[in-house]
């Protein structure tokens, strides 16, 4: 796939900010979830009322990453061909 559409437009693709945010939320979500699952500290449970907040925040970050990825996939940023040609001339 070259990133070009059939109507003479181009998609932003990899440089879409939503994809960058999705990857960051995915990485941080995995790290926080793993810390929540494998750490055995009772300090945070005293502060949060026996709720493992790292697990819940990790899961919520993974959900946000999925939403950003889905948003970027369903509604890509389309750049008109005129803008691309104008940029290539300069």
N, C-alpha and C positions, 0 to 999 in steps of 0.2 A: 504494500500500500504506500503510495507516494504522498498522501495527504491532500491530494487534489480531488475535488468533487466534479461531477459531470457537468455542472452548470457554470464552470469557470470560476470557482471559488477555491479557497484553500483553508484547511482547518489549522488552528493554533497547535494542536497536538501536544508534544512533550513539554512545551513551554507554557502550558496552561497552569495558572496558579492553583487551580482546584486540584490538579493532579499532584502538584508538589505538596500541598497541604494534606492530601490524602495519604501520601507516603509517610510524611512526618507523623501524622496521627497514628498510622499503622505501626510504625516502629516504636513510638513512645507507648502506645497501648499494649503492645506485646511485652515490652520491658516492665511496665507497671503491673501488668497481669501476672507475669512470672514472679516478680518480687512479692506480690500479694499471696500467690499460691505457695511459694517455697520459703518464705520468711516465717519465723516462729517467735516473733517478738510480741510480748503482751503489753508493751508500752502504748502502741497505737489502739489496742482494744479498750484500754482504760479511757482514752481520750474520745473515742467514737462510740462508746456504749456497746461493745462486743460486736461491732460491725467491721468487717475487713474492707476498709475503704479502698485499698489498693486494687482489690479484685473488681469492685464496682466501677472504679474510675478507669481501669484497664478495659473493661467490657464497654463502657460508654465511649472511650476513645476509639475502639475498634468499630463501633456502630457509626460514629462520626466519620471515620475514614471510609467506610462503605458508602455512606451517603454522599460524601464529596466525590468519590469515584463514580458512583451512579449518576450524579448530576453532570459531571464532565462527560460521561459517555452518552447520556441521553440528549443533552443540549450543548453540543460543542460550539466553541467560538469560531465563527466563519468569517474569514477575511475576504472581501471582494477582490476579484482579479485586477481591477483597476488600481487598487492600492498596492498590490504586489508589483505590478508593472511599473508604477510610479516610483516605488522604493528601489527597484532594480536599476532604473535609469539614473538615479542620483548616486 
